Each structure stands twice: as structure tokens, then as C-alpha cells.
Amino acid sequence: MQKKFIHKISSLFFKFLNFLFGSILFVLTAIAIFKPSWIEQFIGWMEKQIHLLGNWNYLIAFASSIIESFPVIGVLVPGQQVMLLVGGFFGKVGHLQLGYMICFAIIGALIGNAIGYFLGKWYGTEFLEKYGDWFGLGRTELKILKKQIEKNGAWFIILGKFHNFTRAFIPFIAGSMGMQTGKFWMYNIIGSVLWAGIIITLWVAFVTYYKTILSYFSYILMGIMVVSILYVYLFKREFFMAYIKEKEQEIEDKIREKEMKK
């Protein structure tokens, strides 16, 4: 009884966090489209606060890059967003600051991924199979991630750094599947260097030219949506339909299992 209660409370908590972050993202997007001046004022205020922190920004970037790579926690805590803010605004100060910021982010990402990998080795996939539903990783998603790691282990670990969901779970799953430590570290190093270098540099460019970008934001957003829909329709339609079908089957199986337990 107590276990069911804890499961229900945890599930509701994670759903609330996902809803909260999704709502914040939706509101910020709406503001950027209809009230870009508000975003400009906020960015200006944020830049002043970050510059006041001085060298503490390196520690913030380091800690954020570790946290966002943690299993489970990395999905819930906006570590990358925090790192982007301090990395972009403080990295904008000069080449030396930008270089240090990228280095601290790389080291943090390496450590966070390594922790996830070794936790996977110690606990195996039983943990995710048992508790994955609590934070949006059902049997279907876990099966897909495992299949992708088996098929494209190198690219999936390297490029998985650029998505918060895969970034938080792939190292754990790779460890649980018994991936060789040497291979994992090679992919981990490449992925962390690319991730930190690319996203911080892009964010520096954004905070440098944000006024121009905000003036075209609605067109940029529309372009991204159109390209994404066309990509899924032309190249990933069968995969997406298969995922929906398998997810529906998973939900039906879980309902049946609950009814049998009663």
C-alpha cells in the first residue's frame, strides 16, 4: 500500500514538473513572438546579473553540465539552460572566458556521463524497467533506446548529448548493456567536446545578435516546425507510426496487468 502511494505521488510530481517546464517554454515562446521587447529587457537584466557573478560562472557551468547529464535528474532539472545562460553571457566577454567556459562544461559533461554509465553497470536495466514510467521512460522508449545503442552506439552516444532526454539516459543504458569502458569513454569525450563547444558558441552568437534574431523569431520558429514535420513525414513516418502502435500496446498491457493484480 505504501509503495503504491509513493509511486502515485512520484508519478504526479514528475508529471507536474514536465507540465510546468512545458508551460514555461510555451509562455516564453508566445512572449518572444508577440512581445519581443519583454525578452530584450529580460536578456539585458540577465546579462548584468551574470557579469556580477564573475568567475563563479565557471563553477555554475561546471555543476550544470554535470547535473544535466545525470540519469533521471537530467530530464527534470534545466541544467543545460542554466549553462547556456552563463556560458553565453560570460563567454561573450572575450576569447579567454569563452575557452574556459567550454573547458569547464566539457569536464562537467564527462563526469556526469561517467556517473550515469557506472550507475548503469551497477544497477542494470532492472531499475529503468521498474521505475522508468515515473519519469517518462516506458518499455517502448527503453526498447527503442537499447536498439539504437546496439545499432548505432557511437553516433547515438555522441549526438545524444544534444537532447535532454537521451542525454540523461543513454550513458546509464550503455553501462547496463555492458558497453566496453574504453569505447564508452571515447564516445563520451567526442560527444562532450562537440556538445559544449557547439552549444556555447551558438549561444554566444545568440546573445550577441539577439535583437536581430528576435525580430525574425516567428519566421525562424515557423521554419523549424515546417522542416521538422517534413522530416518526420518523409523519413521517419514508418518509425513514428510503429512507435505509436507499440506504445498503445504497452498501455493496454499495463492496464491488463493492473486488472489482473486486482
Buried (B, 14 or more C-beta within 10 A) or exposed (E): EEEEEEEEEBBEEBEEBBEEBEEEEEEEEEBBBEEBEEBBEEBEEBBEEBEEBEEEBBEBBBBBBBBBBBBBBBBBBBBBBBBBBBBBBBBBBEEEBBEBBBBBBBBBBBBBBBBBBBBBBEBBBEBBBEBBBBBBBBBBBBEBBBEBBEEEBBEBBBBBBBEBBBBBBBBBBBBBBEBEBEEBBBBBBBBBBBBBBEBBBEBBEBBBEBEEBBEEBBEEEEEEEEEEEEEEEEEEEEEEEEBEEBBEEBEEEEEEEEEEEE
